[in-house]
Amino acid sequence: MATAVITTKAKERRSGLSYWMDRVLRETERVATQFDVDSVHDLRVALRRCRTMADALAEIDPDPFWRAPSWKAMKRAGRKLFRRLGDLRNVHVMVALVKGLAPEADPIRGRILETLADEEERCRVTAASALSGFDARKWKSWRGTLRQRASLVRPDGLVAQALALERLIDARTLHDHARHHRSAAAFHELRVGIKRFRYVVENFLPHRHEDWGQDLKRLQDLLGDVHDLDELWKYVMKLQPPLSAEERSRWSQAIKTARSEKLDEYRMRIVEKNKNAPISLWNVWARGLPQQARVQSAALARLRATARALDPDFLESRRLGEFALELFDALRSANISPVFNFPDSRRLFRAAATLRGVGKNMGPKANHKAARKIIRKLVPPPGWTANEMTRLGAIVRYQRGAEPLETRGYFESIDPAERDQILWLAGTLRLALALGTGGPAEISVAGVEKTTETAAIVIRVRGYVESPKSAARLVARKHMLESMVRRPILIEHDTLSGLRNGLTEQS
């Protein structure tokens, strides 16, 4: 057992961001001495791993302006080198394809290889220039900070599973598109989608990678071969002088045959054989990731990781978020408004309470506006839509500050039901924050009771400490919710009138 644990931890270290950033530095030293096939490929792999992990981690921990270094800066630092090495790598791949497709006696093979030799020399010069412009010292200095940010995603954890599920859904969509259209562009996009899914699994889900890695790599390689054959045919058609009709037909047939073999193997491998019946690998992978109710748990875990990354007062925000959710549940139990029973209301409110502090580093006055901007740029987690993320940002935006005007700006153009939902949830969050800010950790909402024909709503809380300052804040913060409920809201707390349970209405 101990050996298995050590082996797993070693694999996790080898798949981490710091490992691949160090690997980039080692490979740049090696490729500088010889731009051979293996060294160019290995450096491109290391750079691609860093870039792919940066894309995934930026969804969890985005790059507001105060962040330095950032994921974008890291990607930008290696972009030119990655592209120039890619040009050289493409030449290497085409050389291997040409040698495999045609016998040595084929005169066209010789023409192509001679042309590719000249192209390789040109690409080697531009790659060397890009390598000399790569700032290895800066890259090394970023390692510690970016590694710390990457630690938000625990290997095999729920956040990592959410990232993998996003990539799986994207890749499956591209598979369906390619199967329908069968174009070269569609199969290339599918290859990229599978590659992104594979890298997320390999870097963040080491246990799943043990089972899925071999299939994913082979599928990626097959589609990569298809793309390379398509590129080779474009290259052959540009040869000067042009091929004769007979030569063009012969090379076209050779490339088409090889391409069909690769696609046939892809179609065969995407279906896993077992004793009972064939199962699509898409379904195998989906079953190994969150499904149904766990999708929402994974989505919330991803949003919580973002809050942990960007909110400097995350622990306090989490305490206030728990109290806010308790207030939401109390209002829903009291049937204060049908909005609290909308299918997505509790999920939106919980996410808003979680993310409310992500803009605090922008300053005390505009942090709610900054939070909305950050949220609007987040990639929707699994099970969420872009529209829900927009509403989530609006709820966080109006947790404080001036109340929105329903006939201006964003609210003027949205559905009235969505507008009411935002106002109800933002008003509830405002009230919860007014009650909980600066109070003891054990503040909670008492039981709920509601009667009819009343002139006021009374919310009973435990642990709320009233002072002139908190009373003034409470009067201002409860106004939005009072406007929605269309009656006064009175707060009774244990320090004044004991612990009678309930949310009651008074004439």
C-alpha positions in Angstrom: 0.0 0.0 0.0 2.8 2.4 0.9 4.4 1.8 -2.5 1.1 2.6 -4.3 0.8 5.9 -2.3 4.3 6.9 -3.1 3.8 6.1 -6.8 0.6 8.1 -7.0 2.2 11.1 -5.3 5.2 10.9 -7.6 2.8 11.0 -10.6 1.0 14.0 -9.2 4.3 15.9 -8.8 5.2 15.0 -12.4 1.9 16.4 -13.6 1.9 19.6 -11.6 2.4 23.1 -13.0 5.8 23.6 -11.3 7.1 20.3 -12.8 6.2 21.4 -16.3 7.5 25.0 -15.8 10.8 23.4 -14.7 10.7 21.0 -17.6 10.4 24.0 -20.0 13.6 25.4 -18.7 15.4 22.1 -19.0 14.2 21.5 -22.5 15.1 25.0 -23.7 18.7 24.3 -22.7 18.6 21.0 -24.6 17.0 22.3 -27.7 19.5 25.2 -27.9 22.3 22.7 -28.7 20.4 20.7 -31.3 17.0 21.4 -33.0 16.4 17.7 -33.5 13.0 16.0 -33.8 12.9 14.8 -30.2 14.1 17.9 -28.4 11.7 20.2 -30.4 8.8 17.8 -29.7 9.6 17.6 -26.0 9.9 21.4 -25.5 6.6 21.9 -27.4 4.9 19.4 -25.1 6.2 21.1 -22.0 5.1 24.5 -23.2 1.7 23.2 -24.3 1.2 21.6 -20.9 1.9 24.9 -19.2 -0.4 26.8 -21.6 -3.2 24.2 -21.2 -3.0 24.2 -17.4 -2.9 28.0 -17.4 -6.2 28.1 -19.5 -7.8 25.7 -17.0 -6.6 27.4 -13.9 -7.6 30.9 -15.2 -11.2 29.7 -15.1 -10.8 29.1 -11.3 -8.4 31.9 -10.5 -8.8 34.6 -13.2 -6.3 37.5 -13.7 -7.7 40.8 -12.3 -5.4 43.7 -12.9 -3.6 43.5 -9.6 -2.3 40.0 -10.3 1.4 39.8 -11.3 2.5 37.4 -12.6 -0.6 36.2 -14.4 -1.6 33.3 -16.5 -1.8 35.5 -19.5 1.8 36.7 -18.9 3.0 33.1 -18.6 1.3 32.1 -21.9 2.5 35.3 -23.6 6.1 34.6 -22.6 6.2 31.3 -24.4 3.8 32.1 -27.3 6.4 33.1 -29.9 8.7 30.2 -29.1 5.8 27.7 -29.1 4.7 28.9 -32.6 8.1 28.9 -34.2 8.8 25.5 -32.8 5.4 24.4 -34.2 6.5 25.4 -37.7 9.7 23.3 -37.3 7.7 20.4 -35.8 5.3 20.5 -38.8 8.2 20.1 -41.1 9.5 17.1 -39.1 6.1 15.5 -39.2 5.7 16.0 -43.0 9.1 14.5 -43.6 8.1 11.3 -41.7 4.8 11.1 -43.5 6.4 11.4 -46.9 8.9 8.7 -46.1 6.1 6.4 -45.0 3.8 7.0 -47.9 6.2 6.7 -50.9 9.1 4.4 -51.7 12.6 5.9 -52.2 12.4 5.5 -55.9 9.4 7.8 -56.2 10.7 11.0 -57.8 8.0 13.1 -56.2 9.2 11.9 -52.8 12.6 13.3 -53.5 11.3 16.6 -54.7 9.1 17.0 -51.6 12.0 16.1 -49.2 14.3 18.5 -50.9 11.8 21.3 -50.5 11.2 20.3 -46.9 14.9 20.3 -46.2 15.1 24.0 -47.2 12.0 24.7 -45.2 13.5 23.0 -42.2 16.6 25.2 -42.3 14.5 28.3 -42.5 12.3 27.2 -39.6 15.4 26.3 -37.6 16.7 29.9 -37.9 13.4 31.5 -36.8 13.1 29.0 -33.9 16.6 29.8 -32.7 15.7 33.5 -32.9 12.5 32.9 -30.8 14.5 30.8 -28.3 17.0 33.6 -27.8 14.1 36.0 -27.0 12.7 33.6 -24.3 13.2 35.1 -20.8 14.2 32.0 -18.8 15.0 34.1 -15.7 11.6 35.7 -15.6 10.0 32.3 -16.2 11.8 30.8 -13.3 10.9 33.7 -11.0 7.2 33.1 -11.7 7.3 29.5 -10.7 6.6 29.9 -6.9 3.7 32.3 -7.3 1.9 30.4 -10.0 2.5 27.1 -8.3 0.7 28.5 -5.2 -2.2 29.7 -7.3 -2.4 26.3 -9.0 -2.7 24.6 -5.5 -6.3 25.7 -5.5 -7.1 22.7 -7.6 -6.5 19.6 -5.6 -5.6 16.5 -7.7 -8.7 14.3 -8.1 -10.8 16.8 -6.2 -14.3 18.1 -7.0 -12.9 21.3 -8.6 -10.6 19.2 -10.9 -13.6 17.0 -11.8 -15.6 20.1 -12.8 -12.8 21.3 -15.1 -12.6 17.8 -16.7 -16.4 17.7 -17.1 -16.4 21.0 -19.0 -13.7 19.7 -21.3 -15.5 16.4 -21.8 -18.8 18.2 -22.8 -16.9 20.4 -25.2 -15.1 17.5 -26.8 -18.3 15.4 -27.1 -20.0 18.3 -28.9 -17.1 18.6 -31.3 -17.3 14.8 -31.9 -20.9 15.1 -32.9 -20.1 18.0 -35.1 -17.3 16.1 -36.9 -19.4 13.0 -37.3 -22.1 15.1 -39.0 -19.9 17.4 -41.2 -16.8 15.1 -41.8 -14.7 18.1 -42.8 -11.0 18.5 -42.2 -11.6 21.5 -40.0 -14.2 19.6 -37.9 -11.8 16.7 -37.3 -9.0 19.1 -36.4 -11.3 20.9 -33.9 -12.2 17.5 -32.4 -8.5 16.7 -32.0 -8.0 19.9 -30.1 -11.0 19.2 -27.9 -9.8 15.7 -27.0 -6.3 17.1 -26.4 -7.7 19.6 -23.9 -9.7 17.0 -22.1 -6.7 14.7 -22.0 -4.4 17.3 -20.5 -6.9 18.2 -17.8 -7.3 14.6 -16.9 -3.6 14.0 -16.9 -2.7 17.1 -14.9 -5.6 17.2 -12.5 -7.1 13.7 -12.3 -4.1 11.3 -12.0 -6.2 8.4 -10.8 -8.6 8.7 -13.8 -5.6 9.1 -16.1 -4.4 5.7 -15.1 -7.5 4.2 -16.7 -8.2 6.7 -19.5 -4.8 8.0 -20.5 -3.9 5.3 -23.1 -7.2 5.6 -25.0 -7.1 9.4 -24.9 -3.6 9.6 -26.3 -4.3 7.1 -29.1 -7.4 9.0 -30.1 -5.5 12.3 -30.1 -2.7 10.8 -32.1 -5.1 9.3 -34.7 -6.8 12.6 -35.3 -3.4 14.3 -35.3 -2.3 12.0 -38.1 -5.5 12.9 -40.0 -4.7 16.6 -39.7 -1.1 16.1 -40.7 -2.2 14.2 -43.8 -4.6 17.0 -44.7 -1.7 19.5 -44.4 0.6 17.3 -46.4 -1.9 17.2 -49.3 -2.1 21.1 -49.2 1.7 21.2 -49.3 1.9 18.7 -52.3 -0.6 20.8 -54.3 1.6 23.9 -53.9 4.7 22.2 -55.3 6.4 24.0 -58.3 6.3 22.9 -61.0 2.9 21.4 -60.3 2.4 17.6 -60.3 1.1 15.9 -63.4 -2.4 14.5 -63.4 -1.1 11.0 -62.9 1.2 12.0 -60.0 -1.5 14.0 -58.4 -3.9 11.1 -58.6 -1.4 8.7 -57.2 -0.5 10.9 -54.2 -4.1 11.8 -53.6 -5.0 8.1 -53.4 -2.2 7.3 -51.0 -3.1 10.1 -48.7 -6.8 9.4 -48.8 -6.1 5.7 -48.0 -3.9 6.5 -45.0 -6.4 9.1 -43.8 -9.4 6.6 -44.0 -7.4 4.1 -42.1 -6.8 6.5 -39.3 -10.5 7.6 -39.1 -11.6 4.0 -39.2 -9.4 3.2 -36.2 -10.7 6.3 -34.4 -14.3 5.2 -34.9 -13.4 1.7 -33.7 -11.5 2.8 -30.6 -14.1 5.4 -29.5 -16.3 2.3 -28.7 -15.0 0.2 -25.9 -15.6 -3.6 -26.2 -16.7 -5.6 -23.2 -18.3 -8.9 -22.6 -21.9 -7.7 -22.8 -22.2 -4.9 -25.3 -20.0 -2.1 -26.8 -20.0 1.1 -24.8 -19.0 4.5 -26.1 -15.9 5.8 -24.4 -17.8 9.1 -24.1 -20.2 7.4 -21.7 -17.3 5.7 -19.9 -15.6 9.0 -19.2 -18.9 10.7 -18.3 -19.7 8.0 -15.7 -16.3 8.7 -14.1 -17.1 12.4 -13.6 -19.9 14.1 -11.6 -23.4 13.4 -12.8 -26.9 14.7 -11.8 -26.9 16.2 -8.4 -23.1 16.1 -8.1 -22.7 18.3 -11.1 -24.1 21.2 -9.1 -21.8 20.3 -6.2 -18.9 20.4 -8.5 -20.0 23.7 -10.0 -20.3 25.3 -6.5 -16.9 23.9 -5.6 -15.4 25.6 -8.6 -17.1 28.9 -7.7 -15.9 28.6 -4.1 -12.4 28.1 -5.3 -12.6 31.3 -7.2 -13.8 33.1 -4.1 -10.9 31.6 -2.1 -8.5 32.9 -4.8 -9.8 36.4 -5.1 -11.5 37.3 -1.7 -8.9 38.5 0.8 -11.5 38.0 3.6 -12.7 34.6 2.4 -13.3 33.0 5.8 -15.4 36.0 7.0 -17.3 35.9 3.7 -18.0 32.2 4.1 -19.4 32.9 7.6 -21.7 35.6 6.2 -22.6 33.4 3.3 -23.8 30.6 5.6 -25.9 33.1 7.5 -27.3 34.6 4.3 -28.3 31.1 3.1 -30.1 30.5 6.4 -32.0 33.7 5.9 -33.0 32.7 2.4 -34.3 29.4 3.6 -36.3 31.1 6.4 -37.9 33.5 3.9 -38.7 30.6 1.6 -40.2 28.5 4.4 -42.4 31.5 5.3 -43.7 31.8 1.7 -42.7 35.4 1.5 -42.5 35.3 -2.3 -42.7 32.6 -5.0 -39.3 33.8 -6.2 -37.7 31.8 -3.4 -39.1 28.7 -4.9 -37.9 29.2 -8.4 -35.8 26.2 -9.5 -32.5 28.2 -9.7 -33.1 30.8 -7.0 -31.3 29.0 -4.1 -28.4 28.0 -6.4 -28.0 31.6 -7.6 -28.3 33.0 -4.1 -25.8 30.6 -2.7 -23.3 31.4 -5.4 -23.8 35.2 -4.9 -23.2 34.8 -1.2 -20.0 32.8 -2.0 -18.6 35.3 -4.6 -19.7 38.6 -3.0 -16.1 39.5 -2.0 -14.2 38.7 -5.1 -13.7 42.4 -6.0 -12.4 43.6 -2.6 -8.9 44.1 -3.8 -10.2 46.8 -6.1 -10.9 49.0 -3.1 -13.7 49.5 -0.6 -15.9 51.8 -2.6 -16.3 49.9 -5.9 -15.7 46.3 -4.9 -19.3 45.2 -5.7 -19.0 46.6 -9.2 -15.6 45.0 -9.7 -17.1 41.7 -8.5 -19.7 41.9 -11.2 -17.1 42.4 -13.9 -15.1 39.5 -12.7 -18.1 37.2 -12.5 -19.3 38.2 -16.0 -16.0 37.0 -17.4 -16.0 33.7 -15.7 -16.6 30.6 -17.8 -20.0 29.1 -16.7 -19.3 26.0 -14.5 -21.0 22.7 -15.4 -24.8 23.0 -15.4 -24.8 26.8 -15.6 -25.7 29.0 -18.5 -24.3 32.4 -19.6 -27.7 34.0 -18.7 -27.4 32.6 -15.1 -23.9 34.0 -14.8 -25.2 37.4 -15.9 -27.9 37.3 -13.2 -25.4 36.1 -10.7 -23.2 39.1 -11.4 -26.2 41.5 -11.1 -27.1 40.0 -7.7 -23.6 40.5 -6.4 -23.5 44.0 -8.0 -26.5 45.1 -6.0 -25.5 43.5 -2.7 -24.6 47.1 -1.7 -24.5 50.6 -3.1 -27.3 52.5 -4.9 -30.4 50.4 -5.7 -31.1 49.8 -9.4 -33.6 51.6 -11.4 -36.0 49.1 -13.1 -36.5 51.3 -16.2 -32.8 52.0 -17.0 -29.8 50.0 -18.1 -29.6 46.3 -17.7 -33.0 46.0 -16.0 -34.8 47.7 -18.8 -34.1 45.0 -21.3 -34.5 41.8 -19.3 -37.6 39.7 -18.6 -39.7 41.0 -15.6 -39.5 37.7 -13.8 -35.7 37.7 -14.0 -35.6 41.3 -12.9 -37.8 40.5 -9.8 -35.6 37.5 -9.0 -32.5 39.6 -9.0 -34.1 42.3 -6.8 -35.5 39.8 -4.3 -32.2 37.9 -4.0 -30.0 41.0 -3.9 -32.3 42.5 -1.3 -32.1 39.4 0.8 -28.3 39.4 0.5 -28.2 43.0 1.5 -30.2 42.4 4.6 -28.2 39.3 5.6 -24.9 41.2 5.3 -26.3 44.1 7.4 -27.3 41.7 10.1 -24.1 39.6 10.0 -21.4 42.2 9.4 -19.4 42.9 12.6 -21.5 40.5 14.6 -20.6 37.3 16.5 -19.9 34.1 14.6 -23.0 32.4 16.0 -25.6 34.7 14.5 -28.5 32.7 13.1 -32.1 33.0 12.0 -34.7 31.7 14.4 -37.7 29.5 13.3 -40.2 30.8 10.8 -43.9 31.4 11.0 -46.2 33.5 8.8 -49.8 34.5 9.1 -52.1 36.5 6.9 -53.4 40.1 6.9 -50.5 41.9 8.5 -48.8 45.3 8.1 -45.2 44.2 8.8 -42.8 41.3 8.6 -40.8 40.4 11.7 -37.6 38.4 11.4 -36.2 37.0 14.5 -32.5 36.4 14.8 -30.1 35.1 17.4 -26.8 36.8 18.1 -27.4 40.1 16.5 -25.9 43.0 18.5 -27.5 46.3 17.9 -25.6 49.6 18.1 -26.4 53.1 16.6 -24.1 52.3 13.7 -25.5 48.9 13.0 -29.1 50.2 13.4 -28.4 52.9 10.8 -26.8 50.4 8.4 -29.7 48.0 8.9 -32.3 50.7 8.0 -30.5 51.5 4.7 -29.8 47.9 3.8 -33.3 46.4 4.3 -35.0 49.0 2.1 -34.6 47.0 -1.2 -36.3 43.9 0.3 -39.0 46.1 1.9 -39.7 47.5 -1.5 -40.2 44.0 -2.9 -42.3 42.7 0.0 -44.3 46.0 0.1 -44.4 46.2 3.9 -42.0 47.1 6.7 -39.5 44.5 7.9 -38.8 44.5 11.7 -35.9 42.8 13.2 -36.3 41.3 16.7 -33.3 39.7 18.4 -32.6 37.8 21.6 -30.9 40.6 23.4 -34.2 42.5 23.5 -37.1 40.1 23.6 -35.9 36.5 24.3 -35.9 33.6 21.9 -39.4 33.2 20.5 -39.1 31.2 17.4 -40.7 32.5 14.2 -41.0 35.0 11.5 -44.4 36.7 12.4 -46.5 39.5 11.0 -47.8 42.4 13.1 -50.8 44.6 12.5 
